[in-house]
Amino acid sequence: MKIATLQFSPKLGQVNENIAHADAILSSSSTSLHDIDLLVLPELAFTETHFGPPTELTTTTGYNHPSLESITPYLEPTAAGTSTRWAILTARRLRCLVTVGYPELFSRDPPPRSTLKPTMLNLGSAEDYYTLTAYNSTVTVNPQGGVVAHYRKTNLYYTDEVWAQESPEGFTTSILRFGDQKSGRQISAACVDRGQGEEEQEKKVTQQQQNQQPQTTIHTTTHAICMDLNHHHFIPPSPAPPPSPPSKLCEHILNTRTTLLVLSTTWLTHLPSSALRSQPRDFDQDTLGYWFHALEPVINNVHGREVICVFANRCGEEPGRMMPAVGSKTGDDEDEETGV
C-alpha cells in the first residue's frame, strides 16, 4: 500500500490560490504519484489556522477567527464545497483515495442551545444559531468521486472552540477499499512486440492484464484531526497514577480493531524557528516522540496486528509559531512537498 501526504502553508483568505499552489506541488513532485493508494492533506487544508494565545484572538494577525461569524465566509457545505470538489478531481486524476480537511457548514439539525459555547450565541439573533452550525471536518473520496468517509473533530483545541462544535457522533470508523482503482493503469499496446500476429498480440495483452489484476485491500479506517490524539481538553477521564489511561481515540482504535488511522493535523512545534531553519532536513523528533507516546496504548495492545498510522501536518510559520512538516521535512514554505 502506497500513501502520500501533501504538506504546504496556506495563506489567509486565498482559497483558490491555495488550491492552485497544492496542484502545482503535486504536478512538480519528484515523487511518483501515479500508483499511490491514498493522498492525505492537513487539517483545514486550504485555509490557515491562527494559533495565537486566547488574548490575541481579537487581533488581525494570521488566519484569525475570533467567532463563528468571522469564519462564516470560509465555511463549506457538508461534503459539497470547494475542498470536496478538489478532492474529487484529484482522486479521479490520480486514481486514489483522497482525504482533505475543511471547515464545514452544517445547518440541517443544529444542536440544542444549551450545548452551544457562549461564543456561538453572539451572532446577533436567535435565528442565526438555529441555522448555522460549523465543524472542523475531513472528507474522503474514492477514485470514482464518491464520498466514502466524513469525520468531524471530536476534541476541539481552543482555537476551534470559538467557531466549531464538537462532533455529535464522536469517533467513527469506515471500511475503505484500496486497489480497485489501479485496474488497467499500466495496460497499453506498447507492451506488445511488433511483428507478432494479432492473435499472439491479443494473448500477450490478456496475459498482462491477468498478471496486473489489482489486489484489493480492505482497511477498517478511523479518521481523526489533530487534538483528537489527546485527552479531551488535555484532561484524563479520571485521576490515575502513571501511565495515563488511554485516550478515547486509542480506545476506539482498539475496540474497533482499526487497521488504518488517518490523522490530518495542524500541529505546533515547540522548537524555535531558528533551530528548524538551521536544520531544515531534520525531523522534529519531539513532535514524533509525542505522537508515538500518545499512541502507546495502541502500540502495546495490538498483539501483532498491523495498524498503519498516517499523519498529514501542514508546514509554515505564523508570528512566533511554526508547524513542522513532520514525516517529510521541517521548516518553512520551502519545505512544501509531497511525501510518500
MARVEXKE-571973 format. One record per residue: residue number from 0; chain; y, z, x negated of N, C-alpha, C in turn. Coordinates in pm, whole numbers. Layout:
<nodes>
- NUM, A, Y, Z, X, Y, Z, X, Y, Z, X
...
</nodes>
This chain:
<nodes>
- 0, A, -119, 0, -85, 0, 0, 0, 124, 0, -89
- 1, A, 219, -89, -58, 339, -104, -140, 461, -65, -58
- 2, A, 538, 30, -109, 652, 86, -36, 777, 71, -121
- 3, A, 888, 33, -58, 1016, 19, -128, 1120, 105, -60
- 4, A, 1214, 159, -138, 1330, 229, -85, 1456, 154, -129
- 5, A, 1552, 146, -37, 1680, 83, -67, 1787, 190, -71
- 6, A, 1848, 209, -188, 1942, 318, -209, 2076, 261, -254
- 7, A, 2181, 299, -181, 2314, 250, -218, 2418, 347, -164
- 8, A, 2546, 318, -188, 2655, 408, -150, 2740, 340, -43
- 9, A, 2722, 375, 86, 2801, 313, 193, 2946, 359, 189
- 10, A, 3034, 276, 242, 3178, 303, 243, 3226, 336, 384
- 11, A, 3325, 420, 391, 3379, 469, 518, 3429, 355, 605
- 12, A, 3380, 351, 731, 3431, 259, 830, 3406, 113, 801
- 13, A, 3312, 82, 712, 3287, -57, 673, 3141, -94, 699
- 14, A, 3099, -81, 823, 2959, -101, 856, 2912, -242, 821
- 15, A, 2988, -343, 861, 2948, -481, 831, 2943, -507, 681
- 16, A, 3041, -453, 609, 3042, -469, 464, 2924, -397, 401
- 17, A, 2890, -280, 453, 2776, -206, 400, 2646, -282, 423
- 18, A, 2634, -344, 539, 2514, -424, 567, 2507, -544, 472
- 19, A, 2620, -611, 452, 2622, -723, 358, 2586, -678, 217
- 20, A, 2632, -559, 181, 2600, -504, 49, 2450, -478, 37
- 21, A, 2390, -421, 143, 2246, -395, 141, 2168, -526, 128
- 22, A, 2211, -628, 202, 2144, -758, 194, 2154, -815, 53
- 23, A, 2272, -798, -8, 2291, -850, -144, 2200, -780, -243
- 24, A, 2183, -649, -226, 2095, -574, -317, 1952, -622, -301
- 25, A, 1909, -643, -177, 1772, -690, -154, 1753, -830, -212
- 26, A, 1853, -914, -194, 1842, -1052, -242, 1839, -1061, -394
- 27, A, 1912, -970, -458, 1922, -976, -605, 1824, -883, -674
- 28, A, 1741, -814, -597, 1649, -717, -657, 1553, -784, -753
- 29, A, 1536, -718, -867, 1440, -768, -965, 1297, -731, -926
- 30, A, 1285, -645, -826, 1153, -602, -778, 1101, -703, -677
- 31, A, 974, -736, -687, 913, -829, -592, 901, -761, -456
- 32, A, 966, -820, -354, 965, -762, -221, 882, -844, -122
- 33, A, 822, -954, -169, 756, -1043, -74, 628, -984, -18
- 34, A, 571, -882, -82, 444, -829, -34, 450, -679, -8
- 35, A, 569, -625, 19, 577, -482, 48, 528, -457, 191
- 36, A, 482, -334, 213, 436, -293, 346, 542, -218, 424
- 37, A, 630, -147, 352, 729, -61, 417, 856, -55, 333
- 38, A, 970, -72, 399, 1101, -56, 337, 1172, 60, 406
- 39, A, 1220, 157, 329, 1283, 276, 386, 1426, 288, 334
- 40, A, 1519, 309, 426, 1660, 330, 393, 1698, 475, 417
- 41, A, 1811, 519, 362, 1850, 660, 375, 1898, 698, 515
- 42, A, 1925, 824, 529, 1988, 881, 648, 2124, 815, 671
- 43, A, 2156, 783, 797, 2285, 722, 832, 2319, 611, 732
- 44, A, 2227, 517, 718, 2228, 426, 604, 2356, 344, 590
- 45, A, 2413, 298, 699, 2528, 209, 688, 2660, 280, 718
- 46, A, 2655, 411, 721, 2776, 493, 731, 2774, 592, 617
- 47, A, 2883, 662, 598, 2894, 758, 488, 2906, 897, 547
- 48, A, 2850, 996, 481, 2848, 1132, 532, 2935, 1222, 447
- 49, A, 3025, 1297, 510, 3115, 1386, 438, 3046, 1519, 411
- 50, A, 3052, 1566, 287, 2984, 1689, 250, 3079, 1797, 200
- 51, A, 3205, 1791, 237, 3295, 1899, 200, 3257, 2027, 271
- 52, A, 3301, 2142, 220, 3273, 2267, 289, 3337, 2267, 427
- 53, A, 3296, 2357, 518, 3347, 2355, 654, 3498, 2359, 663
- 54, A, 3564, 2427, 570, 3710, 2437, 577, 3776, 2303, 549
- 55, A, 3701, 2206, 494, 3758, 2076, 464, 3734, 1973, 574
- 56, A, 3668, 2014, 682, 3631, 1918, 784, 3749, 1871, 868
- 57, A, 3868, 1920, 840, 3987, 1871, 908, 4068, 1778, 819
- 58, A, 4018, 1749, 701, 4087, 1656, 612, 4047, 1515, 644
- 59, A, 4099, 1419, 571, 4064, 1279, 595, 3996, 1219, 474
- 60, A, 3922, 1299, 400, 3854, 1252, 280, 3711, 1214, 313
- 61, A, 3667, 1097, 265, 3529, 1056, 284, 3499, 1021, 428
- 62, A, 3369, 1007, 458, 3326, 977, 594, 3328, 1108, 669
- 63, A, 3440, 1140, 729, 3467, 1275, 777, 3465, 1275, 929
- 64, A, 3371, 1349, 989, 3361, 1356, 1134, 3372, 1501, 1178
- 65, A, 3494, 1548, 1201, 3511, 1688, 1241, 3471, 1714, 1384
- 66, A, 3436, 1610, 1460, 3400, 1629, 1600, 3317, 1510, 1647
- 67, A, 3257, 1526, 1763, 3185, 1416, 1824, 3278, 1299, 1853
- 68, A, 3399, 1330, 1892, 3495, 1226, 1924, 3523, 1138, 1803
- 69, A, 3530, 1197, 1684, 3566, 1120, 1565, 3456, 1025, 1522
- 70, A, 3330, 1056, 1553, 3220, 968, 1512, 3184, 868, 1621
- 71, A, 3240, 887, 1740, 3204, 801, 1853, 3215, 652, 1823
- 72, A, 3319, 602, 1753, 3325, 457, 1726, 3210, 404, 1643
- 73, A, 3138, 493, 1573, 3030, 450, 1486, 2892, 469, 1550
- 74, A, 2886, 532, 1667, 2758, 556, 1732, 2696, 425, 1780
- 75, A, 2564, 420, 1777, 2491, 301, 1818, 2393, 336, 1930
- 76, A, 2377, 250, 2029, 2283, 278, 2138, 2141, 293, 2085
- 77, A, 2061, 369, 2155, 1927, 402, 2110, 1845, 278, 2077
- 78, A, 1808, 265, 1950, 1721, 156, 1902, 1769, 19, 1949
- 79, A, 1902, 1, 1960, 1954, -127, 2010, 2088, -163, 1948
- 80, A, 2129, -94, 1843, 2259, -118, 1783, 2251, -200, 1656
- 81, A, 2359, -194, 1580, 2373, -275, 1459, 2262, -247, 1358
- 82, A, 2232, -119, 1335, 2130, -84, 1236, 1993, -133, 1278
- 83, A, 1961, -120, 1406, 1831, -166, 1455, 1820, -318, 1445
- 84, A, 1927, -389, 1481, 1924, -535, 1470, 1903, -578, 1324
- 85, A, 1970, -508, 1232, 1949, -539, 1090, 1804, -513, 1051
- 86, A, 1749, -402, 1096, 1610, -370, 1062, 1515, -476, 1116
- 87, A, 1540, -526, 1237, 1454, -629, 1296, 1459, -756, 1212
- 88, A, 1579, -800, 1178, 1593, -923, 1098, 1528, -907, 961
- 89, A, 1548, -790, 899, 1492, -767, 766, 1341, -756, 771
- 90, A, 1288, -690, 873, 1143, -676, 887, 1077, -812, 906
- 91, A, 1140, -898, 986, 1085, -1032, 1007, 1091, -1114, 879
- 92, A, 1201, -1098, 805, 1218, -1179, 683, 1121, -1134, 574
- 93, A, 1107, -1003, 555, 1020, -951, 450, 877, -930, 497
- 94, A, 856, -943, 628, 723, -925, 687, 665, -789, 652
- 95, A, 745, -687, 680, 703, -549, 655, 765, -459, 760
- 96, A, 725, -332, 763, 791, -234, 848, 919, -189, 780
- 97, A, 1020, -157, 859, 1149, -112, 806, 1193, 13, 882
- 98, A, 1232, 116, 807, 1289, 239, 864, 1432, 253, 817
- 99, A, 1524, 277, 911, 1666, 291, 876, 1726, 406, 957
- 100, A, 1814, 484, 891, 1883, 592, 958, 2012, 545, 1022
- 101, A, 2046, 603, 1140, 2169, 562, 1209, 2217, 673, 1302
- 102, A, 2346, 673, 1339, 2399, 771, 1434, 2379, 720, 1576
- 103, A, 2297, 792, 1653, 2254, 743, 1784, 2342, 792, 1898
- 104, A, 2378, 702, 1987, 2445, 735, 2112, 2341, 738, 2222
- 105, A, 2329, 854, 2285, 2231, 871, 2391, 2302, 933, 2510
- 106, A, 2295, 869, 2625, 2374, 918, 2738, 2298, 923, 2869
- 107, A, 2166, 903, 2865, 2092, 898, 2991, 2067, 1037, 3049
- 108, A, 2009, 1125, 2967, 1976, 1259, 3014, 2035, 1363, 2920
- 109, A, 2162, 1396, 2933, 2226, 1492, 2842, 2165, 1630, 2857
- 110, A, 2168, 1710, 2750, 2114, 1845, 2757, 2203, 1934, 2842
- 111, A, 2150, 2048, 2888, 2231, 2140, 2969, 2354, 2186, 2891
- 112, A, 2461, 2214, 2963, 2584, 2257, 2899, 2562, 2382, 2815
- 113, A, 2476, 2470, 2860, 2454, 2596, 2789, 2395, 2575, 2651
- 114, A, 2333, 2458, 2625, 2271, 2433, 2494, 2364, 2361, 2399
- 115, A, 2480, 2317, 2445, 2571, 2241, 2361, 2646, 2331, 2265
- 116, A, 2671, 2281, 2144, 2752, 2352, 2047, 2897, 2361, 2098
- 117, A, 2971, 2464, 2057, 3111, 2474, 2101, 3192, 2349, 2069
- 118, A, 3163, 2285, 1953, 3240, 2166, 1915, 3213, 2051, 2011
- 119, A, 3099, 2055, 2083, 3067, 1949, 2176, 3152, 1956, 2302
- 120, A, 3211, 2071, 2327, 3280, 2092, 2454, 3430, 2065, 2442
- 121, A, 3473, 2020, 2324, 3617, 1996, 2303, 3650, 1847, 2315
- 122, A, 3595, 1783, 2415, 3612, 1639, 2429, 3717, 1602, 2532
- 123, A, 3771, 1699, 2604, 3882, 1668, 2693, 3851, 1677, 2840
- 124, A, 3728, 1646, 2881, 3697, 1651, 3024, 3550, 1682, 3044
- 125, A, 3519, 1735, 3162, 3380, 1769, 3192, 3292, 1644, 3191
- 126, A, 3347, 1530, 3232, 3269, 1408, 3238, 3224, 1362, 3099
- 127, A, 3305, 1392, 2996, 3274, 1344, 2863, 3141, 1397, 2813
- 128, A, 3122, 1529, 2822, 2999, 1582, 2763, 2879, 1554, 2852
- 129, A, 2900, 1518, 2979, 2789, 1479, 3063, 2743, 1336, 3034
- 130, A, 2825, 1255, 2972, 2791, 1116, 2949, 2774, 1080, 2803
- 131, A, 2797, 1173, 2711, 2793, 1139, 2569, 2715, 1243, 2491
- 132, A, 2602, 1203, 2439, 2519, 1287, 2353, 2482, 1206, 2230
- 133, A, 2489, 1268, 2114, 2463, 1196, 1989, 2353, 1265, 1909
- 134, A, 2277, 1184, 1835, 2172, 1236, 1748, 2181, 1165, 1612
- 135, A, 2134, 1234, 1511, 2115, 1177, 1378, 1971, 1126, 1374
- 136, A, 1951, 995, 1374, 1820, 938, 1404, 1774, 837, 1299
- 137, A, 1644, 804, 1307, 1589, 689, 1235, 1511, 605, 1334
- 138, A, 1508, 475, 1307, 1428, 383, 1388, 1341, 302, 1293
- 139, A, 1219, 274, 1336, 1124, 196, 1256, 1078, 77, 1337
- 140, A, 1086, -42, 1277, 1044, -164, 1346, 936, -233, 1264
- 141, A, 853, -312, 1335, 747, -385, 1268, 789, -529, 1240
- 142, A, 706, -606, 1170, 746, -743, 1133, 768, -837, 1252
- 143, A, 717, -799, 1367, 738, -879, 1487, 868, -842, 1558
- 144, A, 939, -741, 1506, 1065, -699, 1564, 1053, -593, 1670
- 145, A, 936, -535, 1684, 916, -430, 1784, 943, -292, 1727
- 146, A, 1002, -205, 1808, 1025, -66, 1767, 894, 10, 1777
- 147, A, 847, 65, 1666, 719, 135, 1662, 734, 285, 1640
- 148, A, 855, 329, 1605, 879, 473, 1589, 1029, 499, 1600
- 149, A, 1061, 612, 1660, 1201, 654, 1671, 1204, 806, 1660
- 150, A, 1291, 856, 1573, 1294, 1001, 1548, 1437, 1051, 1545
- 151, A, 1457, 1172, 1599, 1587, 1239, 1597, 1577, 1367, 1514
- 152, A, 1675, 1388, 1429, 1675, 1501, 1336, 1660, 1633, 1411
- 153, A, 1570, 1716, 1362, 1541, 1844, 1428, 1624, 1958, 1370
- 154, A, 1628, 1970, 1238, 1704, 2076, 1172, 1837, 2018, 1122
- 155, A, 1944, 2054, 1188, 2074, 1997, 1153, 2138, 2072, 1037
- 156, A, 2202, 1995, 948, 2288, 2052, 844, 2424, 2080, 908
- 157, A, 2508, 2163, 844, 2633, 2200, 910, 2723, 2079, 934
- 158, A, 2710, 1975, 850, 2791, 1855, 873, 2742, 1776, 994
- 159, A, 2616, 1795, 1033, 2564, 1732, 1155, 2609, 1807, 1280
- 160, A, 2619, 1938, 1269, 2637, 2020, 1388, 2769, 1997, 1460
- 161, A, 2865, 1936, 1392, 2993, 1911, 1458, 2987, 1790, 1551
- 162, A, 2879, 1711, 1544, 2871, 1593, 1632, 2733, 1567, 1691
- 163, A, 2627, 1615, 1629, 2492, 1579, 1672, 2422, 1696, 1741
- 164, A, 2329, 1662, 1828, 2240, 1759, 1890, 2107, 1761, 1816
- 165, A, 2040, 1874, 1818, 1905, 1880, 1764, 1810, 1800, 1853
- 166, A, 1706, 1747, 1791, 1607, 1671, 1868, 1543, 1759, 1974
- 167, A, 1546, 1718, 2100, 1479, 1798, 2204, 1328, 1791, 2194
- 168, A, 1276, 1686, 2125, 1131, 1670, 2113, 1075, 1743, 1993
- 169, A, 1159, 1775, 1894, 1109, 1831, 1769, 1040, 1723, 1687
- 170, A, 954, 1764, 1597, 885, 1668, 1511, 781, 1590, 1591
- 171, A, 771, 1462, 1562, 678, 1375, 1632, 599, 1293, 1531
- 172, A, 489, 1237, 1578, 401, 1159, 1492, 372, 1025, 1558
- 173, A, 369, 919, 1477, 338, 785, 1525, 220, 730, 1447
- 174, A, 146, 642, 1511, 36, 573, 1444, 88, 435, 1404
- 175, A, 103, 412, 1274, 158, 286, 1224, 49, 206, 1154
- 176, A, 52, 76, 1178, -45, -17, 1118, 24, -96, 1007
- 177, A, -42, -104, 894, 8, -180, 780, -98, -283, 739
- 178, A, -51, -402, 704, -142, -504, 655, -152, -624, 745
- 179, A, -139, -606, 877, -149, -719, 969, -44, -825, 938
- 180, A, 75, -778, 898, 186, -870, 877, 166, -958, 755
- 181, A, 68, -928, 671, 50, -1004, 547, -34, -1130, 566
- 182, A, -92, -1145, 683, -183, -1257, 705, -115, -1390, 677
- 183, A, -176, -1469, 591, -126, -1603, 566, -6, -1613, 476
- 184, A, 34, -1503, 412, 156, -1509, 331, 145, -1610, 218
- 185, A, 29, -1614, 155, 19, -1696, 35, -71, -1818, 54
- 186, A, -98, -1853, 178, -181, -1971, 204, -93, -2095, 202
- 187, A, -126, -2192, 121, -46, -2314, 116, -132, -2427, 62
- 188, A, -88, -2547, 92, -162, -2665, 45, -158, -2678, -106
- 189, A, -64, -2608, -168, -51, -2617, -314, -175, -2565, -385
- 190, A, -255, -2485, -313, -374, -2429, -378, -489, -2529, -382
- 191, A, -473, -2642, -316, -582, -2740, -309, -570, -2838, -426
- 192, A, -679, -2857, -494, -680, -2950, -607, -667, -3093, -556
- 193, A, -582, -3168, -620, -568, -3308, -585, -693, -3385, -628
- 194, A, -721, -3490, -555, -836, -3573, -589, -960, -3539, -510
- 195, A, -961, -3423, -441, -1075, -3386, -360, -1066, -3454, -225
- 196, A, -1177, -3475, -161, -1178, -3531, -27, -1122, -3433, 73
- 197, A, -1086, -3483, 189, -1026, -3397, 293, -1121, -3284, 332
- 198, A, -1250, -3314, 340, -1347, -3212, 381, -1353, -3100, 278
- 199, A, -1354, -3138, 148, -1356, -3037, 43, -1228, -2955, 42
- 200, A, -1115, -3023, 64, -987, -2951, 68, -987, -2850, 182
- 201, A, -1035, -2893, 296, -1037, -2803, 413, -1126, -2683, 387
- 202, A, -1240, -2706, 322, -1330, -2595, 291, -1263, -2496, 196
- 203, A, -1190, -2551, 97, -1126, -2464, -2, -1017, -2379, 62
- 204, A, -936, -2440, 149, -831, -2366, 218, -892, -2259, 308
- 205, A, -999, -2296, 379, -1066, -2199, 468, -1120, -2082, 389
- 206, A, -1180, -2110, 272, -1233, -2003, 189, -1122, -1912, 140
- 207, A, -1008, -1971, 101, -897, -1890, 53, -843, -1802, 165
- 208, A, -835, -1858, 285, -788, -1779, 400, -880, -1662, 425
- 209, A, -1011, -1684, 413, -1105, -1574, 434, -1090, -1467, 327
- 210, A, -1069, -1512, 203, -1053, -1417, 93, -925, -1335, 104
- 211, A, -823, -1394, 170, -694, -1327, 178, -670, -1259, 312
- 212, A, -776, -1244, 392, -759, -1171, 516, -709, -1030, 485
- 213, A, -600, -986, 547, -542, -858, 512, -631, -741, 553
- 214, A, -625, -638, 476, -696, -515, 508, -599, -422, 579
- 215, A, -620, -405, 708, -528, -324, 787, -547, -177, 753
- 216, A, -435, -109, 728, -435, 34, 702, -359, 104, 814
- 217, A, -418, 207, 867, -354, 283, 975, -315, 421, 922
- 218, A, -189, 457, 941, -141, 587, 894, -85, 670, 1009
- 219, A, -129, 794, 1015, -66, 892, 1103, 65, 932, 1035
- 220, A, 177, 893, 1094, 306, 896, 1025, 402, 995, 1090
- 221, A, 460, 1080, 1008, 566, 1170, 1051, 697, 1127, 985
- 222, A, 800, 1110, 1066, 934, 1082, 1014, 1015, 1211, 1014
- 223, A, 1103, 1223, 915, 1191, 1340, 906, 1321, 1296, 841
- 224, A, 1423, 1382, 852, 1554, 1350, 797, 1608, 1472, 721
- 225, A, 1623, 1457, 593, 1696, 1549, 505, 1667, 1697, 531
- 226, A, 1754, 1765, 604, 1745, 1909, 628, 1614, 1950, 696
- 227, A, 1545, 1855, 756, 1416, 1886, 819, 1318, 1944, 719
- 228, A, 1339, 1917, 591, 1249, 1966, 488, 1258, 2118, 474
- 229, A, 1367, 2176, 520, 1392, 2320, 507, 1360, 2394, 637
- 230, A, 1364, 2526, 627, 1360, 2608, 748, 1488, 2585, 827
- 231, A, 1482, 2608, 956, 1599, 2593, 1042, 1711, 2684, 992
- 232, A, 1827, 2624, 960, 1942, 2697, 905, 1904, 2771, 777
- 233, A, 1801, 2722, 705, 1752, 2782, 580, 1690, 2920, 601
- 234, A, 1664, 2959, 723, 1614, 3094, 752, 1467, 3086, 793
- 235, A, 1375, 3150, 719, 1234, 3150, 760, 1219, 3214, 898
- 236, A, 1115, 3179, 972, 1099, 3230, 1108, 1088, 3382, 1117
- 237, A, 1037, 3446, 1012, 1025, 3592, 1012, 1025, 3641, 870
- 238, A, 1080, 3763, 846, 1078, 3816, 709, 936, 3827, 657
- 239, A, 918, 3782, 535, 785, 3788, 477, 798, 3789, 326
- 240, A, 704, 3856, 258, 709, 3854, 111, 675, 3715, 60
- 241, A, 716, 3683, -62, 682, 3553, -120, 531, 3531, -118
- 242, A, 483, 3409, -103, 565, 3289, -80, 617, 3281, 62
- 243, A, 725, 3207, 79, 783, 3191, 212, 685, 3118, 303
- 244, A, 684, 3150, 432, 594, 3078, 524, 629, 2931, 529
- 245, A, 533, 2847, 565, 559, 2702, 570, 671, 2669, 667
- 246, A, 745, 2565, 636, 846, 2518, 729, 777, 2455, 850
- 247, A, 854, 2436, 957, 799, 2373, 1077, 751, 2231, 1046
- 248, A, 821, 2163, 954, 779, 2029, 917, 643, 2033, 850
- 249, A, 624, 2124, 755, 494, 2134, 688, 383, 2169, 787
- 250, A, 412, 2261, 879, 313, 2295, 981, 275, 2172, 1063
- 251, A, 376, 2094, 1097, 350, 1974, 1177, 264, 1874, 1099
- 252, A, 295, 1854, 972, 218, 1762, 889, 72, 1804, 883
- 253, A, 49, 1933, 865, -88, 1983, 855, -159, 1978, 990
- 254, A, -90, 2017, 1096, -154, 2024, 1228, -189, 1886, 1282
- 255, A, -109, 1786, 1248, -134, 1651, 1298, -215, 1567, 1201
- 256, A, -250, 1625, 1088, -322, 1553, 982, -249, 1425, 944
- 257, A, -118, 1442, 925, -33, 1332, 883, -79, 1277, 748
- 258, A, -79, 1145, 736, -115, 1082, 609, 4, 1011, 544
- 259, A, 116, 999, 618, 236, 935, 563, 359, 1008, 614
- 260, A, 439, 1064, 521, 566, 1128, 554, 678, 1037, 506
- 261, A, 766, 998, 598, 880, 913, 564, 1006, 995, 588
- 262, A, 1076, 1027, 480, 1194, 1113, 489, 1317, 1039, 440
- 263, A, 1407, 1008, 532, 1536, 949, 497, 1635, 1062, 477
- 264, A, 1715, 1053, 372, 1796, 1169, 337, 1928, 1131, 273
- 265, A, 2020, 1226, 278, 2145, 1219, 202, 2154, 1351, 126
- 266, A, 2078, 1362, 22, 2056, 1489, -47, 2155, 1507, -161
- 267, A, 2216, 1623, -166, 2312, 1654, -271, 2242, 1701, -398
- 268, A, 2301, 1672, -511, 2255, 1728, -637, 2348, 1841, -679
- 269, A, 2291, 1939, -745, 2373, 2049, -797, 2417, 2022, -941
- 270, A, 2373, 1912, -997, 2415, 1877, -1132, 2558, 1826, -1131
- 271, A, 2635, 1855, -1234, 2770, 1799, -1241, 2766, 1649, -1261
- 272, A, 2869, 1581, -1212, 2872, 1435, -1222, 2866, 1390, -1368
- 273, A, 2924, 1470, -1458, 2922, 1433, -1599, 2779, 1425, -1653
- 274, A, 2692, 1516, -1607, 2553, 1516, -1653, 2479, 1393, -1603
- 275, A, 2505, 1355, -1478, 2438, 1238, -1422, 2487, 1110, -1487
- 276, A, 2617, 1104, -1512, 2673, 983, -1571, 2630, 965, -1717
- 277, A, 2609, 1076, -1785, 2570, 1066, -1926, 2424, 1021, -1942
- 278, A, 2342, 1048, -1839, 2201, 1007, -1843, 2165, 937, -1712
- 279, A, 2224, 822, -1686, 2207, 758, -1555, 2065, 713, -1525
- 280, A, 1982, 700, -1626, 1846, 652, -1604, 1747, 767, -1583
- 281, A, 1790, 890, -1598, 1700, 1004, -1586, 1688, 1047, -1441
- 282, A, 1572, 1098, -1405, 1552, 1154, -1273, 1622, 1289, -1264
- 283, A, 1666, 1324, -1145, 1719, 1457, -1120, 1601, 1549, -1096
- 284, A, 1556, 1613, -1202, 1435, 1694, -1194, 1452, 1813, -1100
- 285, A, 1574, 1867, -1089, 1597, 1980, -1000, 1573, 1941, -855
- 286, A, 1622, 1824, -816, 1602, 1779, -678, 1455, 1748, -653
- 287, A, 1391, 1679, -746, 1249, 1651, -731, 1169, 1781, -720
- 288, A, 1203, 1878, -804, 1134, 2006, -801, 1153, 2077, -668
- 289, A, 1273, 2068, -611, 1299, 2131, -481, 1213, 2067, -373
- 290, A, 1205, 1935, -374, 1124, 1866, -273, 977, 1904, -286
- 291, A, 926, 1907, -409, 786, 1945, -429, 762, 2087, -382
- 292, A, 856, 2176, -413, 840, 2315, -371, 838, 2327, -219
- 293, A, 926, 2252, -152, 930, 2258, -6, 800, 2209, 56
- 294, A, 731, 2119, -12, 606, 2062, 41, 481, 2131, -14
- 295, A, 499, 2240, -88, 383, 2310, -145, 278, 2348, -41
- 296, A, 319, 2396, 78, 216, 2428, 178, 130, 2309, 215
- 297, A, 185, 2190, 210, 107, 2070, 237, 20, 2037, 116
- 298, A, 81, 2039, -2, 8, 2005, -124, -113, 2096, -142
- 299, A, -98, 2224, -107, -204, 2322, -131, -308, 2328, -20
- 300, A, -287, 2254, 89, -378, 2269, 203, -432, 2138, 258
- 301, A, -414, 2029, 187, -468, 1901, 238, -615, 1885, 205
- 302, A, -667, 1966, 111, -810, 1969, 79, -864, 1829, 47
- 303, A, -798, 1763, -47, -845, 1634, -93, -797, 1516, -12
- 304, A, -736, 1540, 103, -686, 1430, 185, -553, 1382, 128
- 305, A, -536, 1251, 116, -413, 1196, 60, -303, 1196, 164
- 306, A, -186, 1246, 124, -66, 1238, 206, 41, 1169, 122
- 307, A, 85, 1052, 166, 190, 977, 95, 325, 1026, 145
- 308, A, 413, 1063, 52, 547, 1112, 87, 651, 1017, 30
- 309, A, 736, 964, 117, 840, 869, 78, 976, 933, 101
- 310, A, 1057, 940, -4, 1192, 994, 6, 1291, 881, -24
- 311, A, 1378, 851, 72, 1482, 750, 51, 1617, 819, 57
- 312, A, 1677, 840, -59, 1805, 910, -67, 1916, 810, -98
- 313, A, 2034, 833, -46, 2147, 749, -84, 2195, 791, -222
- 314, A, 2282, 711, -279, 2342, 748, -406, 2492, 733, -392
- 315, A, 2564, 773, -494, 2709, 762, -490, 2776, 896, -507
- 316, A, 2908, 896, -493, 2986, 1016, -519, 3099, 1028, -417
- 317, A, 3116, 1151, -367, 3232, 1187, -288, 3310, 1288, -369
- 318, A, 3432, 1319, -330, 3511, 1415, -408, 3435, 1544, -435
- 319, A, 3396, 1563, -561, 3330, 1686, -600, 3182, 1691, -575
- 320, A, 3124, 1588, -510, 2982, 1591, -478, 2918, 1458, -514
- 321, A, 2790, 1465, -556, 2717, 1343, -586, 2582, 1347, -518
- 322, A, 2532, 1229, -480, 2399, 1214, -425, 2316, 1137, -525
- 323, A, 2208, 1198, -577, 2127, 1128, -676, 2029, 1034, -609
- 324, A, 2011, 916, -664, 1913, 821, -611, 1776, 858, -667
- 325, A, 1726, 974, -628, 1601, 1024, -681, 1488, 931, -640
- 326, A, 1399, 903, -735, 1291, 810, -712, 1325, 672, -764
- 327, A, 1450, 651, -794, 1492, 524, -855, 1568, 556, -982
- 328, A, 1696, 589, -966, 1779, 634, -1077, 1873, 739, -1023
- 329, A, 1950, 800, -1109, 2052, 893, -1064, 2187, 843, -1107
- 330, A, 2291, 877, -1030, 2424, 839, -1073, 2508, 781, -963
- 331, A, 2593, 684, -997, 2692, 635, -903, 2656, 497, -851
- 332, A, 2757, 422, -809, 2734, 294, -745, 2655, 197, -832
- 333, A, 2663, 211, -961, 2591, 120, -1048, 2441, 136, -1035
- 334, A, 2398, 245, -971, 2255, 270, -959, 2198, 224, -826
- 335, A, 2273, 142, -754, 2224, 91, -628, 2116, -11, -654
- 336, A, 2002, 9, -588, 1892, -83, -610, 1779, -54, -514
- 337, A, 1678, -138, -520, 1554, -110, -450, 1455, -56, -552
- 338, A, 1376, 41, -510, 1274, 97, -595, 1141, 89, -525
- 339, A, 1036, 49, -595, 903, 36, -535, 808, 131, -606
</nodes>
